[in-house]
Amino acid sequence: MRTGYFYSLIFTLLTSASITAIAAPVATPELPKAPLVMEVSAASAKEKIDLNDADAPTLQKELSGVGEAKAKAIVAYRETNGPFASVDELLEVKGIGKAILDRNREKLEVN
């Protein structure tokens, strides 16, 4: 009889603790009241790459989809045909297509 009473008491205690844990509100961390503003650092706001001055390693490093071979092809085209008159002239370089040009258009300039 005592054992049954003891087990009933333990069951009631554990059930109460379980319900209390489930029903308790979850503490959320305080969020800052100020509006979130993204700051652009100087590193991410890089200057544009001049097609007429950049060397092959710079072109390879800075342009998306341009590897070593395409970077060398850009420099070779510039040396053969003279300076680029516009960014769109980059389409004349073998291996550079519209997709690569569109992906990098905001990073490029011609001076």
C-alpha positions, 0 to 999 in steps of 0.5 A: 500500500505504501509503495502504491501511494509513493508511486502515485506521489512521484507520478503527480510530481513529475506530471506537474513539473512537465506541465509547468515546463511546457506551459512556461513562456520561453524567454526571448533575448532583448532585441535592440530598439534601434532600426537595423541599418547595414553599413557598407564598409570601405572594403566592400565598396571597392572602386571599379576595375578599369579594363584598360589598366587592369592586369590579368591577375587583377581581372582574375581575382575581381571578376566573377567567372573569369579565370586565368585563361580568360583574364589573359585573353582580355589583356591579349585582346587589349594589347592587340586591338588597343584600349577598350572603347566601352565595356560592351566591347568585352564581348569581342574577347574569346570566352567572354559571353553575355552572361559573364559580362552581365554578371560583372558589368557593375564592377567594370569601367573604361577610362 
